Amino acid sequence: MKKDEITTIYSQTDKVILEAAMEEVMLRINLIRKQEVALGLRDPVEHVKGRLKSEKSMIEKLKKKGYPITSESAFSNVRDGVGIRIVCMFVDDVYRLAETIRNQGDFLIVKQKDYIENPKSNGYRSLHLIVKVPVHMVDEIRKVFVEIQIRTIAMDTWASLEHQLKYKQNVKNQELIVDELKRCASELASTDLSMQMIQKMIEDS
């Protein structure tokens, strides 16, 4: 390792702030779920996961974007340092949950990317929200970027396979797999809509 190579940028306080932001969103999602059930509605969430971007990945991203390699720069310029993935059963659940998150008075929605209505060229589908979340410290309130990804079970399964293909080396028949994934993405989108329709028919009856 080179003498001037930076391997850490976060203080212990920085790490506490990032963890607190993740826990705040996870807590809020769980409260929404419990309230939905208490109101006699269906829980819109199948499962939810949170993760913090590693310092190594954060440093690499800052370098790639040409930003200063500091914690201040990471908090200001990188919006996915804290990530929350919410998996729902149906497409309607995705949009209903996103609307509920938007209505949280202390969450500031910075950006929304709807890859369900407008899928990526490779077939990726999901709804992304960039949210600024308040973290209440002893002497201040810090606003922290959190990326929230909301998708259906089918979308999540597809994304998991695509991730494996992207990061696994020496995969045989890669072009064929890419084509198959695109085909599956279209089929899964159709299946999601069919499942949504069946679910509505069951509820209406």
C-alpha positions in Angstrom: 0.0 0.0 0.0 1.3 3.4 -0.9 2.1 5.9 1.9 -0.4 8.5 0.7 -3.2 6.1 -0.1 -6.3 6.9 1.8 -8.0 3.9 3.4 -10.4 5.5 5.9 -12.4 8.7 5.8 -15.0 8.2 8.6 -14.7 9.1 12.2 -16.6 7.1 14.8 -19.2 9.8 14.9 -19.6 9.6 11.1 -20.3 5.9 11.4 -22.9 6.5 14.1 -24.6 9.0 11.9 -24.8 6.7 8.9 -26.1 3.8 11.0 -28.6 6.1 12.7 -29.9 7.2 9.2 -30.3 3.6 8.2 -32.1 2.6 11.4 -34.4 5.7 11.2 -35.7 4.7 7.7 -36.0 1.0 8.7 -37.9 2.0 11.8 -40.2 4.3 9.8 -40.9 1.5 7.3 -41.8 -0.9 10.1 -44.1 1.6 11.7 -45.9 2.1 8.4 -46.3 -1.6 8.1 -47.7 -2.0 11.6 -50.1 0.9 11.1 -51.4 -0.6 7.8 -52.1 -3.9 9.5 -53.7 -2.1 12.5 -56.1 -0.3 10.1 -57.1 -3.7 8.6 -55.1 -3.3 5.5 -52.6 -5.7 3.9 -48.9 -5.3 4.9 -47.4 -3.8 1.6 -43.9 -5.1 2.4 -42.5 -8.6 1.9 -39.2 -7.7 3.4 -36.8 -4.8 3.9 -33.0 -4.7 4.0 -30.5 -1.9 4.8 -26.8 -1.6 4.0 -24.0 1.0 4.4 -21.6 1.5 1.6 -18.1 0.3 2.7 -15.4 3.0 3.1 -13.4 1.3 0.3 -16.4 1.6 -2.1 -17.0 5.2 -0.9 -13.4 6.2 -1.5 -13.4 4.6 -5.0 -16.6 6.4 -5.9 -15.3 9.8 -4.7 -12.1 9.2 -6.8 -14.1 8.2 -9.8 -16.3 11.3 -9.6 -13.4 13.6 -8.9 -14.6 14.7 -5.4 -12.3 15.3 -2.4 -11.6 12.2 -0.4 -13.1 13.3 2.9 -16.1 12.5 5.1 -17.6 15.9 4.4 -17.4 15.2 0.7 -18.9 11.8 1.1 -21.9 13.1 3.0 -22.4 16.0 0.6 -21.8 14.3 -2.8 -22.6 10.6 -2.6 -26.3 9.8 -2.3 -26.2 6.1 -1.8 -23.9 5.8 1.2 -26.9 4.5 3.0 -29.2 2.1 1.0 -32.6 0.6 1.8 -34.2 -2.0 -0.3 -37.9 -2.7 0.1 -39.4 -5.7 -1.6 -43.2 -5.7 -2.1 -45.6 -8.3 -3.4 -47.3 -6.2 -6.0 -46.6 -3.2 -8.2 -49.4 -1.2 -6.6 -47.7 -1.8 -3.2 -44.6 -0.2 -4.6 -46.3 3.1 -5.5 -48.5 3.1 -2.4 -45.5 2.7 -0.1 -43.5 5.4 -2.1 -46.4 7.8 -1.6 -46.5 7.1 2.1 -42.7 7.8 2.3 -43.2 11.0 0.4 -45.8 12.1 3.0 -43.4 11.7 5.9 -43.1 15.3 7.0 -39.4 15.2 8.0 -38.2 13.2 5.0 -37.1 15.4 2.1 -37.5 13.7 -1.3 -34.6 15.0 -3.3 -35.1 12.8 -6.4 -37.2 10.0 -7.8 -36.3 7.6 -10.6 -39.1 5.4 -11.8 -37.5 2.4 -13.6 -40.8 0.6 -13.5 -42.5 2.9 -15.9 -39.2 3.5 -17.7 -37.0 0.4 -17.4 -33.3 0.5 -18.0 -32.1 -0.8 -21.4 -31.0 -4.1 -19.8 -34.5 -4.7 -18.3 -33.9 -3.4 -14.8 -37.0 -2.3 -13.0 -37.4 -0.6 -9.6 -38.5 2.7 -8.1 -35.7 4.7 -6.5 -36.1 7.6 -4.0 -33.2 9.8 -2.9 -34.3 11.0 0.5 -32.7 13.3 3.1 -33.3 11.9 6.5 -32.8 13.8 9.8 -30.5 12.3 12.4 -30.9 13.9 15.8 -27.5 14.3 17.4 -26.7 15.7 20.9 -26.1 19.2 19.6 -27.4 19.3 16.1 -29.6 17.7 13.5 -27.8 16.1 10.5 -29.5 15.6 7.2 -28.2 12.4 5.6 -28.8 11.1 2.0 -30.5 7.7 1.9 -31.3 5.8 -1.3 -34.5 3.8 -1.1 -35.2 1.2 -3.7 -38.7 -0.3 -3.9 -39.5 -3.2 -6.1 -41.6 -6.4 -6.4 -40.4 -9.9 -5.6 -40.1 -10.6 -9.3 -38.0 -7.5 -9.9 -35.8 -8.3 -6.9 -35.1 -11.8 -8.1 -34.2 -10.5 -11.6 -31.9 -7.8 -10.1 -30.2 -10.4 -8.0 -29.4 -12.5 -11.1 -28.2 -9.4 -13.0 -26.0 -8.5 -10.1 -24.4 -11.9 -10.1 -23.7 -11.7 -13.8 -22.2 -8.2 -13.5 -19.7 -9.0 -10.8 -18.9 -12.7 -11.4 -15.9 -13.1 -13.6 -15.4 -15.6 -16.5 -19.1 -16.3 -17.1 -19.6 -18.5 -20.1 -22.3 -17.5 -22.7 -22.5 -14.0 -21.2 -24.2 -12.5 -24.3 -26.8 -15.3 -24.3 -27.5 -14.7 -20.6 -27.9 -11.0 -21.1 -30.5 -11.6 -23.9 -32.3 -14.1 -21.7 -32.4 -11.6 -18.8 -33.9 -9.0 -21.1 -36.5 -11.5 -22.2 -37.3 -12.5 -18.6 -37.6 -8.9 -17.6 -40.4 -8.4 -20.1 -42.1 -11.6 -19.0 -41.8 -10.7 -15.4 -43.3 -7.3 -16.0 -46.3 -8.9 -17.6 -46.6 -11.5 -14.8 -46.4 -8.7 -12.2 -49.4 -7.0 -13.8 -51.3 -10.3 -14.0 -50.7 -11.1 -10.4 -51.8 -7.6 -9.5 -55.1 -8.1 -11.4 -55.7 -11.5 -9.7 -55.0 -9.9 -6.3 -57.5 -7.2 -6.9 -60.1 -9.7 -8.1 -59.7 -11.7 -4.8 -59.9 -8.5 -2.7 -63.0 -7.3 -4.6 -64.8 -10.6 -4.0 
